């Protein structure tokens, strides 16, 4: 098939791998271009708008003989996530279990085959992606995902992003959606289609003793009704315990299956709302693991050759809310978060102290009362004026740099058009 018709040093720089790293040297080139043009670099993704820029590949059986439906299945299979069993996890580690026996990886080699395949399949890796977080770093794999893993994603990457999977202990789960923390910020910024929370056998309170299973449904009710769940199509809660505790787990699942969320207004139409409800029976599975966990045999597991696990997955799905139930939610909304997006992912912690305005400082200096404070008041005013001058200078410097960046960006875009390239700057 015809290769990308662009310079070799541009060929791979936009295939953003989900494996946590990129081809050596490519990121440096991307950063250099984005820094020069002060814009986000991306590629064309619409087949209809860019079909004239690629070879139709009529000579290939993939396009001349196979229908599009089968071709799409092939592309989905080639770009689906898989467990890298060439680098398996330790079998008795906290984080080793079915579906996580090795690092999750995504192969994007298909997208570098030709332009037409790129235009048809570029969204598939993100649409099938799952990012997994272990909220306790000592219970996750060595290369656990960072909170800022999506800092270099394009807006299209974020729109196509699919699943956020959280492994958490009981005490951490009960804090979810309670404060403006990193997870809440990720939910607001990425808006995943599926949120999955997993409690393993080792995540229950005092599992080593063991105590009877206990789950406080307050955090589930809070999650189901949070506006941060806007756009979430499914909320999955995966609960795991030993088979001997099966009856306790079934009783908990039966209780929480009756929970449902408050109506959440749609992001596109404020006159419609969705509600998270359980509409299917829980999914049940079983698996077998070693008796020692993280190289330790707990007292409760002594004498056992292996541990038999019982897993139940309860799924809440977004369904249209009844008109009588569509009342505005009091949870965190869009306007509450928008001013804070530029502060990064961690929104928690103490708030900055209330500052005295320039007008108040000037009044203290000129008002005639408490004359002993005049020298300090004068200092505050002068300091404020100096900071204001520095901000003004910085704004003018940025405007000056932006003017030259616009010139460089136009030159690059003209060059890419002349080369019939798929490169572009994000709007």
ABEGO torsion letter per residue (X at the ends): XBBBBBBAAAAAAABBBAAGBBBBGAAAAAAAAAAAAGBBBBBBABAAAAAAABBAGAABAAAAABBAAAAAAAAAAAABBBBBAABBBBAABAABBBGBABBBBBBAAAAAABAAAAAAAAAAAAAABBBBBBABAAABBABBBBAAAAAABBAAAAAABABBBBBBBAAAAAABGABBBAAAAAAAAAGBABBBBBBBAAABBGAAOBBBBBBBAAAAAAAAABAAABGBABBBBBBBBBAAAAAAAAAAAAAAAABBBBBBBBAABAABBBBBBBABBBBBBBBBBBABBGGBBBAAABGBABBBBBBBBBBBBBBBBBAAABBBBABBBAAAAAAAAAAEABABEBBBBBBBBAAAAAAAAAAGBGAAAAAAAAAAAAAAAAAAAAAAAAAAAAAAAAAAAAAAAAAAAAAAAAAGBABBBBX
